[in-house]
Amino acid sequence: MMNGYGLTFLMALVIAVIATPVSMRLAKYWGAIAYPGGRHIHRRPIPRLGGLAIYAAFWLAAFYTQVWDKNIWGLFIGSSIIVAVGIWDDIREIRPLYKLYWQITAAAVLLFFDFSMNSISLPFLQEPLDFDKLGLSVVGLALMIFWVVGLVNTVNVSDGLDGLAGGICFIVAILLFWSADRIQSFPAANLTLALAGALLGFLFFNFPPARVFMGDSGSMFLGYIIGGISIMGLLKTATILGLVFPLLILGMPVTDLTFAIIRRKLRGQSIAMADRGHLHHRLLDAGFTQRHAVFLMYGISACFGMAAVLGAKGQWIGAIVVLLVVFALLVTILMRRTDKLIGLSRRQSK
């Protein structure tokens, strides 16, 4: 099985390396270009259709190495919808509510392909929580759509610096592979390695200074696939890996998104309104370079992953200690106290 996994990973990586330059040329032809200015921190026009290369590498590798069943077809159709919407948004920019409508539609597609969250495992419950037995089937269906759409937007929030979303999702994919392989969910494990390979190939071109951005076509695809794989491989298991593991390994973007929603509500703004209050903006304002900020956020994501692994092994005290330290760091940064923590400010760096 490991030989099959290795083939999946290498195929996706090689295809991504080949496909990313093609996506860059398509982006220039279609006008999917990110120009400097506004919230953008890059200083020259950059193509932003790298998500198409990630999508192609993932599914071409899966087509060759994966046994296709109803679940896989559902993921393929739903993710194709989300990538098409993302490509259109990268070219023309779609209004947030219209984009949300298509995100919900793509998530709802999974309902017709045997995806559900009618039974999920939770910490400290001996048996999975079964909504069907409780007569609450509609809750499970709504929860699944909310889960997928939530992860789509969570990953989208993290796509703010060169290499950031790709690197974070690479870490997430490796950790999901570990958990899926641990419970012998082989289809999910194989797909996570296809995702990891596609991301590593893309990062050759996206790591700072980036030559291409993944765009919404990439960030929405990543959130969708992570959400779908976690439902397919983890949530229904009668283990601690269930709902908690995916949430923990995505702890950093989830925290960032939560703070963004609270921040915008307190200001009386729409939660869909973009601003410069995200974690990566805080780090840049504190004087970090893009590379240093990206490496720090990789480290934070890895710490969340460490806590998830410790929790999965039943070592909850260690997991809680790691989480408390990481949350303290995140809250300090997001509450505009970074300078006090690291003794660094823009004025000092001049």
Salt bridges, closest charged atoms under 4 A:
ASP89 OD2 - LYS99 NZ 3.04
GLU93 OE2 - ARG48 NH2 3.72
ASP114 OD1 - LYS70 NZ 3.82
ASP216 OD2 - LYS99 NZ 2.72
ASP256 OD1 - HIS278 ND1 3.48
ASP275 OD1 - ARG263 NH2 3.08
ASP275 OD2 - ARG264 NE 3.16
ASP275 OD1 - HIS278 NE2 3.99
ASP285 OD1 - ARG276 NH2 2.94
